[in-house]
Amino acid sequence: MENSHPVAKMLIEAHQGGETGNGGNGMTKHQEMESLLTQVVKENGLDGAVIADIEGLPLASHLPPSVDEDELAAASAAILSISDSKLTDGEKGGVVQLSVESVDGYLVIKEVKGEYVISVVAPKSSKLGIVLSAVRSIERRL
């Protein structure tokens, strides 16, 4: 980023949460989120996780190379938005969390503070309770 145009540098820093995050540890908000995801993914045996803004732009991720963070972030935000809209139309209230089980694993999507979308991908061998606990852990620490 040293060779970046000053305006481009400001935009990148703004998108990543500014110069430093709230922790006072010299890390940017982006770095804090990346560190959080890395820790939670490793501690819980997950395949990966991404934090996106409500529009589906990825803010941080810890994903295997085979998973495109842009696609996962955008798809998760879209799925959440459509599900929320349909539940609201059906007078069932808004979405709290979505859990999808496939033949090979799980995808859990949760909106946080009306600002973030957390998506966690887990292998089939995971206990769903552990996966949901990991999502709550990320939510609490954002």
Secondary structure, DSSP 4 states (H G I P E B T S, - for coil): -TTS-HHHHHHHHHHTTSSS-TTSSS--HHHHHHHHHHHHHHHHT-SEEEEEETTS-EEEEE--TTS-HHHHHHHHHHHHHHHHHHHHHTTS-----EEEE-SSEEEEEEEETTTEEEEEEEETTS-HHHHHHHHHHHHHH-
